[in-house]
Amino acid sequence: MKKENNITMVKRYANLALIYSVIAMIFGVFYREYTKFSHFTGRTNLSVMHTHYFLLGMFFFFLLMLAEKVFSFSDHNTGRILAIYQAGLNITGLGFLMRGLTQVWGSELTRGLDASISGIAGIGHILTGVCMVLFLLKIKKKAV
């Protein structure tokens, strides 16, 4: 990959790390304030959104930025994998949000709706996991 493209990808990964760090902080504040406002004191899936977005968003893209700087692993397929990874991360986040809000509201879920929410989060985790492996294989190929 050309040097200009490498610099572009390093900046893209840095920007994504920044964006996901802000999203993580927003969800952290939302969890704290929404449960306080709702007088909710139990456990809720809203609490894990903050850490998921920090680790799978900010931290992951920060590591990709460093790996790109060292190995220049990005190629013509990277954008597609990047888009699917982000879709998976945000689908996972949507599953956690739906589950967490129903927990705070004390909603009784039908078995079908309960399974649907779990399925949404599961699909997001699968997409994220597959893309993570694809990124690691790209890095490994350039590192060896």
Buried (B, 14 or more C-beta within 10 A) or exposed (E): BEEEBBEBBBEBBBEBBBBBBEBBBEBBEBBEEBBEEEEBEEEBBBBBBBEBBBEBBBBBBBBBBEBBBEBBBBBEEBEEBBEBBBBBBBBBBBBBBBBBBBBBEEEEBEEEEEEBBEEBBBBBBEBBEBBBEBBEEBBEEBEE
